Amino acid sequence: MPQRWKRRPAGSNWGEFGPDDQRGRMNYVTREKVLQGLAEAVEGLTFCLSLPLDYPGGNALNPRRHPPRLFATVREGGLQNFCYPLARENPAHTDVICDDVVLMTLQYSTQWDGLSHVGSLFDADGDGIPERVFYNGFRADDEIRPAPETPSADPRARFEGTRADALGIERLAEHGVQGRAVLIDLHAHFGRRRQSVGYDDLMRVIDADGVTIDKGDFVCFHSGFAEVLLEQKKAADPEVLHGTCTGLDGRDARLLQWISDSGAAALIADNYAVEFFPGAAPPPTPHALLPLHEHCLFKNGIHLGELWYLTELARWLRERGRSRFLLTAPPLRLPGAVGSPVTPVATV
C-alpha cells in the first residue's frame, strides 16, 4: 500500500519494514532470536520482573496515573460476587464464588509503552504544516482517535480515552514477546546516585562488564529505582523518588545514535521512563519533552518497558559473570490500547 508520508523524521527508520508496519524493531525478534534466548535458559531458574501492580502507590510519579481499584462483580439483584455462596440460589450447590473487576491505569506500574503512546508534531506531508503523527506515519484522528465513552466499574463515571486502530499494544502481543535479553547493570557502577547516563558513561559500563548486544536483543537497564519504590511501601515520597538513581540521557545525540546502531528490539528499565526525567535543559527551538521516547517510539518503532523489577535478576547475573537471559514478556492482547501492564519472566 502507499506510504503515509512524503517526509520522514531525521534519524528514523520509517518504511524499513514496509509502509503498513506496526511492529517496528520487534521485526528483528525472529525465530533465530527466540532460539538464542532459549539457549540462555540453562539453570531452569525464573525471576519475576514485575513490581506488584499496585506500586508505586499514590500518584507521586505521575499525577494522572492512579493505583488500580478492585471491585466485585454484581449478580442479579445487586448482590456482589464476594465469597458468594451459590446455595443462596440453590441449596444443593456448595460453590462459593469470587469474581472481580479492575479499574486500572494501564501504565501505572510495570508496563510496556505501545508505539501509539508517543507521537510528534511533524510535517510528514511536506506542505509546511506539522501534523500529529506516530510511528511510520500513522495519524491522529485517522488511525489513532478518541475512544467512545466507556462505562467503568462505577456506573456514575465515564471516561474517554484513545483508540489505537493502528499501533495498538495488541500488535506487540500478537508478535509474541520472547527472546534473548541483555542486562546492563548501571546500579553496580553508580549506586543510587541521581545521574543522567550519556553515551560515554554507558560505554564505560558496557566495556567494564563485558556486555555484548546483538541485533534483536532486548536491552534492560538496572538502576535500582524499583527497589527504592518497594522500600517506600506505597507511601512514595516525591523528593526521594525524584532524587535517586540513573536514567539514560535522551538529549545525548551519540546515545540516541547508539540505540539506532545497536539493533535493540526494545529498551527496558526499572526506572520511571527509561530516560532521565526531567532531563537536561532543552534547546531553544521546538523540541520533545521526552527525546528518548520520541527517538524510540515515534522515529524507530522501539518499544519501551518501564518500572520493571530487575534487582534480584541483576544480582544473580553479576554473581555469575553473566548478562544474558531468556525474556518472556507479553503485554495484554487488548485491542486499541496504547500501553499495557506486564508480568515479565526471566529464565536463566
N, C-alpha and C positions, 0 to 999 in steps of 0.2 A: 504494500500500500504506500501512498505518497508520504513523504516526510511532513511532519507538522511544523517544521521550522525552515526558515531561509538562512538564519544565522544561529550558530550555536555558541555558548559561552566559551571564552578562552579557558583552556585547561580542562575542557570537558571531553567526554567520550560518547556524546550523543551519536546514535546511528551505528556504533560499533557492533551491536548485537541485532541490528535490524530496526526499521522505522517504528515497529509496534512493540518493541521490547519493554517489558515491565519488571524485569528481574535484575537488571544491572549486572554487577560483578558476581552475583550468585551464579551466573552462567559459567564462571570459572570452576565451580564446585561440580566436577564431573564424576563419573563412576570411578575413575582412577583416584581422584582426591578422596572419595569415600573409602576406598580400599587402603589408601595411605593412612587415613585416620584409624581404621580398624587395626592396622598393623601396630599402632601405638598402644593398644589395649592388651598388655602382656601380663598384668597382675590381676585383672578382674576386679579391681577396686574402683568404686564410684564415689564421686563428690557431688553433692547438690550445690549448684552455683546460684541459687536464688535466695534472696532475703525472704523472711516471712512477708507476705504481700500486704500486711498492714503496717509495714515500716516504709518510710522513716517515722511515721506518726505525725499528726497535725499537718500543717501546710507551710512549715518554715522554709522548705526548699523552693516551693512554688505555690503562691497564694491561690492559684486557680485549680490546683490538684488536691483532692481531699481523700482521706482514708476510705477504704471500702466499707459499705454498710450491708449487713446481712439481715434478711427478713425471712420468716417462714412463709411458705405459700399458703393460700387461703382455700379452704374447701367450701363446698356448698353450705350455705347457712352462715358464712362468715367465720367459721372455726378455723384456727391456724393449724397447719401441719407441723406442730411442735410436739414431738413424742405423742402423736395422736393414736389412740387405740382404736383399731377398726371394730372392736367389739361394740363400740357405740352405735355402729350401724348394723352389725350382725354379731350376736353373742357367740357364734361359732368360730369367729375369726380371732386369732391370737396375735396378729401382726400389730406392731407399734411403729408408726411412720414419722420420719423427719424428712422434710423437703424444703429446700432453700431457694431464695432469690438473692442475687448480689447486685448492688448498685456500686459501680467501680469506675474510677478514672483509669483508663486502660494503661496509662503511662505514669501511674503513681509510684510504683515500686520497680522491681526487676522487670525489664522491658526490652522490647525491640522497637525502634523507630522504623516505620514504613517509609517508602520513598515519597509518599504523599504527605509526609509530616512537615517538610520544609521545602518551599519553592523560592522564587525570587521575582522581583520586578525586573524584567529583561525584554529587550526588543528582539524577540525571536522572528518577527515578520520583516525586519529590516526597513520599517517605514518611519523610524524615528520615535515611535510611541512604545514605551515599555508595557508589556502585558504581564499578568500574573501567570507564571509558567512554572512547571515542575519538570522533573527528570524526563529527558527525551522529548520535550516539547509538549507534553500533556498540559491542558489548560484548565484554569479555574473557570467554573460555570459551564464548561463543556463536559469534561470527564470528572472533574473534582468540583462538587457543587454542594449546596446545602441539603442536609438530610431532611426528610419530612418530620413533622412533630411526632415524637415517640413518647408514649406514656412510660413512666418509671414504676418502680415498686410502690411508690407513694402516688396514689391516683390524683392528688392535688397538684403534683409537679409536672411540668412539661419542659422538654429540652429540645433544642435544635442544634444539630451538630453537622459534621461533614460526612458526605457520602462519596467515597472514592471509587467511582466506577472504573477507574484506571489506577494502577499503582497501590491498590489496597493491600493490606497486610496478608490477605489470603494468598497473594502471589508468592510470597516467601514461604508460606506454609505448604503450598502445592508443590513447590520445588523440592521440599524436604531439606531441613537444616541439619545436616550431619556431615562431618568430615574432619580433617586434621586441623587442630588449633595449636597456636604457639602462644606461650605466656611470656610477657616482658615484665619483670619484677621491679617496677620503679620504687616501690616501698623499701626494698632491700638496699637501695642506694641513697634515697632521700629521706627515709623515715616518714614522719608526718609533717615535714616542713611544707609550708604553703609556698608552692613554686610552680611556675609555668615552665613546662619542659619543651624546649625547642629542638631543632634538628641536631645541633652539636651535643646537647645533653643526651638525647636519645641514642645517638650513635655510640657514645661512650658506654652507655649501659649495655647495648647490644653486643659491642665488642668485648666488654669485660666478662659477660656471661656466656659468650659463645653462642648466641641465638642466631638461628638461620630461618629466614622467612622465604617461602616459595609461593609462586603464583597459585591462587586458590585457597590459601590457608586463611583460617580465621585468626585474627591477631587480637590478643587480650592484654590489657594493661592493668596491673595490680598496683593500686596506690595506697590501699589500707582504709579508704574512705568508708566502705561498707562496714568495716569492723567498728569504726567510730560511731556509725549510726546505731549499731547493735548496743554499744555501750551506753548510748543515750536513752535506751529503753522507751522509745516512742515519746519522750519528752524532749524533743530536739531543741537545742539552744542555737539560735541563728548565728551568734557570734562564734561558737565552736565550729559549726558546720561550714561557715564561710571563711574560716581562718585556718584550715587544715588541709594537708595532703596535696598531691600534684594533679596536674591535668595537662593535656597537650596544648601547645601554643598555636592556636588556629590562625594567628597573624604572621607566622613564620613561613614565608613562601617556600623555603627549602624543605621544610617539614611537609607541606602540602604536596610538593613535587615528589617527595619520598613515598608518600601514601599512594600517589598515582603509579609510581615506578615499581612499588613492592608487589603489585598484583594481589594484594589482600582482598579476599572476598567480602569481609566485613570487619569493622573495628568494634571492640567491646571493652568496656571499662567498668570498674566498681565505683566510679565517682558519678556525679550528677549529670554530666553532659559529655563525657569523653574529653572534650576540650576544657581548658581552664576558663571558668566563667565566674564573674566578669573578667574578660581578658585585658590585654594591653590596650593602650589608648588607640582609638580608631583613627584612620586617615580623615582629612578634612572633606574629602569627596564622599558622595553617597556610597554606603558600604553595608555589609551584612553584620548584624549584631552577633551572629554565630557563624564565623567564617569557616570553621571546620565542618559544621553541618551543611553549609552552602556547598563546600567543595565535595563532600561525600554524597549527601542525599540528592542535591539538585544537579550538580555537574556530572558526577561519575557513577551514580547508582550503587553506592556503597552503603549498605545498611549499618546502623549504629545500635549497639547494645549498651544499655546504661543501668547503673545501680545493681550490677551483678555482685555476687558474693564470691570472692576469689581467694580469700585469706588461707583457708585450710589447704586448698589445692596448691597455692603458691609455695607454702611451707613444705609440703610433701615433695614437690618437684625440685625445689632448691636443695633439700637434704640429699637428693639422689642425683644431682647434677643433670636433671632433665628439664626440658622446656616444652615438650610436645605432648599432646594427648588427643584422644578421640572426643569430639564435642557433639552432643545431640541436643538441639535447642529449638524445636518447632514452636512457632507462635500459635495462637488460636487461629483456626481457619474461619475467621469472622469477616464475611464479605463487606467491603466498603470501609473498614476501619483503617485509621492512619497509624496505628500502633497497637501493641499487644503486650499484656503480661506474659511472662515466660518462666518456666521452671527448668533451667538448663541442667544437664548432667554431663560431667566429665568422667571419662573412663580411662584408667591408666594401666 
